[in-house]
Amino acid sequence: MSFDVLIKGGWVLDGTGAPAFRADVGITGDRIAAVGRLTGAEAATVIDAPGRHVMPGLIDCHAHGDALVFDPEVQLAALRQGVTTFVLGQDGLSFAPASTPETFAYATRYFAAVNGTHPSADGPLSVRELLAGYDRATALNTAYLLPHGTIRYDVMGAAERAASPGERAEMLAHVERGLSEGAVGLSTGLEYAPGRYADAEEIAALCAPLGRLPYVTHMRGYGALAGTGMAEVTDIARRSGAAVHVSHYHGPAATLLPLVDAARLDGLDVTFDTYPYLRGSTILAMVALPSWIPAADTDRALELLESEPVDWDPALWPRITFSHVPGAEWAEGLSLPDAADKAGVEPGEFCRRVLIDTRLEAGCVTARPDEGPEGEESVRAILRHPGHTGGSDGIYVGGHPHPRGYGAFARMLGRHVRETGDWTLEQAAVHLASHPARRFGLAGRGLIRPGHAADIFVLDSETVSDRATYAAPRTLATGVDDVLVSGVPVLAGGELTGATPGRALRP
């Protein structure tokens, strides 16, 4: 027997939830060719894996690598955790489909602190063109959700109203076209502009063509407001018949999990992703701007910030740490009160200046009210739920990002398997690989079996650990040194090989 790559002597976790078994894995081209005792087999590349686990590549169900996936540092951060696929187009805002320069500029500017700036595209962009740009241009696979906010802006601009029947029809045509070009679902960001101006009727109409693909939502409320958010989610699911996937589901488990269970008992197909941290990260404008300032109209928002008094909520200030402040990078990593003190102004005035000077581009890490022992117990309970899939919500923009992009999956594989016992490794492979592959229609992925795509990593379960912290967020994880994407070694000895076999995945 001869293979291109042979992984020898490891304990295989095939992604089905079955116990680990000792086996070799032979790979030919981009596919798994054989799994078993491959005595006498030869290969051009041999990876010795005794004492380690061989697992299907993990799928990050919520990543903001839309522009930064091309960055080797971001690829390394993901691969060092066993992640081989990013699901992009999250929170209803990304680069495509944008049929006008104005739409592309808006999606880029408004979410610059989240998605970054695309390194090559600079104008109208279709889903087909965006996916073509990812294909074989990065070490990671990518899958893409149609961003509702981008589509809405393309049709309605910054309008703060319900869509007319004609506008819904035009948006629906965007959705149908995007799905035909390879999107794996539809996303909304109902706390961001302009998605927050949509009602359930509009969103349900746009979900109609999804079939088995999911409607993925940043809900209109989390934590104490999760009941309101989930009520709208289930309303949309009933109206449209769509499967639903809730993004970064966080808050008190005693409140959140019964909402999911009730929906599932009612026959709705509901899943969610979450990351194992108590702090979040987003754009400063979403956290701080009062609702009467039109965030989707940047020029008008800046005009009002310059001319009108703002009744800021001072309770926010100690919860905010700057992650991205272009032009004032010295403030990155500082809390808002500390940065304001260093600048010699009041916190509200400093927030106003940052929003104006960055044209609403600033990003932040935010402490949530549920931090503390009860919050940690909620994280653990949410991870254990059968509807859970893994998502980092990784944001890689700025000098001091949230550590989740560099450590979420390693934290789940280390702390939540080895230390707390929330999962077995067999369960981890289901939550982080095979379940996400099913959710997003990625057939032939998420399992180690002959004929499946050879997205595989080798795990040292005794040493895997997240090392990224809020103080040092760009610190790489440990415990994963060898990763294959489409049968090609992309990480060897813990370092990038320079290969870029990542595929733009289509359902």
C-alpha positions, 0 to 999 in steps of 0.5 A: 500500500502506498499513500501520499501521507500516512499518520501512524499509530495514533488513537483515532477519534472519528467524530461519531462519538465512538471510543478512540481506537488505535489505527493508522490513517492513509491519505491519497490526494485530498481524501482519506483513503484508509483507516486501520492497521496499515502494516507495511504501508509507505508514504511520501510523508509520514507523521508518527502519532503514538500517544496522540489523538488523530481527530477531524479538523475542527470547524469554527462556526463563528469566525471574523476572518473575512479579511484576515484569513489571508494573514499567516498569523491568523492561520497559525492561531487557528491551526495551533488549535486544530481548526481547519475551517472558518465559517464567515459572513457572520452577524449580518455584515460582510463584503458580499453580495455588494452590487454597488461601491457604496454597499461594499464601502459601508460593509467595510467601514462599519465592521472594520474593527471586526472583519478588517479590510479586504486585502484585494477587493475594493468595489462591487463583489459577488459571493462567487467572486468572494469565494473564488478569492479564498479558494486555495489562497489560504491554509484554512478552508472557508465557508460563507453565510449570506449577510442580511445587513449587507443585502439590506443596505444594498437594497435600502441603504441606511433606511430605518424602517420596514422593507416594502414588498418590492424591497423584500423581493429584491433582497430575496433575489440576492439571497437566491443568487448567493445560495446558488453561488455557494453560500451555506446559509443566511446570517443576521446581526439584529443589534447592528445597523442596518439589520436591527431595522428588520422585522420578523416578517422580512427575515422569514421571507428571506429564509424561505430559499434556505432549505436544509441550510441554516438561518444564523443569527446574532439575536436582538438580545442576550443575557437577561434579554435572551427570552426576547431574542429567542422569541423572535428566533422561534417566530422566524423559524415557524414562519419560514420552516428554516433551521436556526443557529444562534450565534455566541449564545451566552448568559445564564444557563438556567435562562438560556437552555430551557429556551432552546429545549422548548423550541426543540420540543416544539419541533424546531431545528435549533442549534447554537455556538458559544465560546468559553469566555465571560467577556465579549468583543464588538465595535464600540458604536454598538455598545456605546451609541444611543439608539437615536444616533443613526449608526448606519449613516456614518456621516449623520452619526458623526454630525450628531456626535459633534453637535448634540449632547449625548446622555452616556450610560456611565455604567458602561465605562468600566466594562470597556477595554479598547481593542482597536483604536486607529490613530490612538493605538496607545489606548489599545489594551486600556480600559476606557476610564484609564484611557480617559484619565491618561488623556485628561478628559472625562470618560464620556468625552473620551468615548465621543472623541474616539468614535468621531476620530475613528469614524465609528471604527473603534473596537472593544472587549466588553465585560458582561454582567454575568462574569464570576463563578455563576457565569463560569458555571453557565459557560460549562452548562451551555457547552454540555448541551447537545445543541452546542457547536464551537465558535470562537467569535474570533476578531483579529483586528487591532493591537489588543483583541479578545484572546478567544481567536487564539485560544477558544478551541484549545480551551475547550480541548484542554480545560473543558475536557482534561480539567473539568470533564465537561466533555470526553474527547469523543464528545469534543470531536462531535461538538467541534467537528461532525456536528458543525459539518452537518449544520452547515451542509459540509458533506464529506467533512467532520469525520475520519472515514475513507472517502472524506476530506483529509482535514485532520489534526494530531492532538496531544491531549495531555498538553493542549492548552490555551495560553492567550489571556486578556493581557497577552491575547495573541499568545499561541495555543499548545498541544497541536503540532501537525495539521492537514488541510485537503491532505496537505500538511499546513502545520508541521512541528507547530509551524506553518509549512507555507502551503495554501490548500484551503478550499472555499467550501460549498454545501 
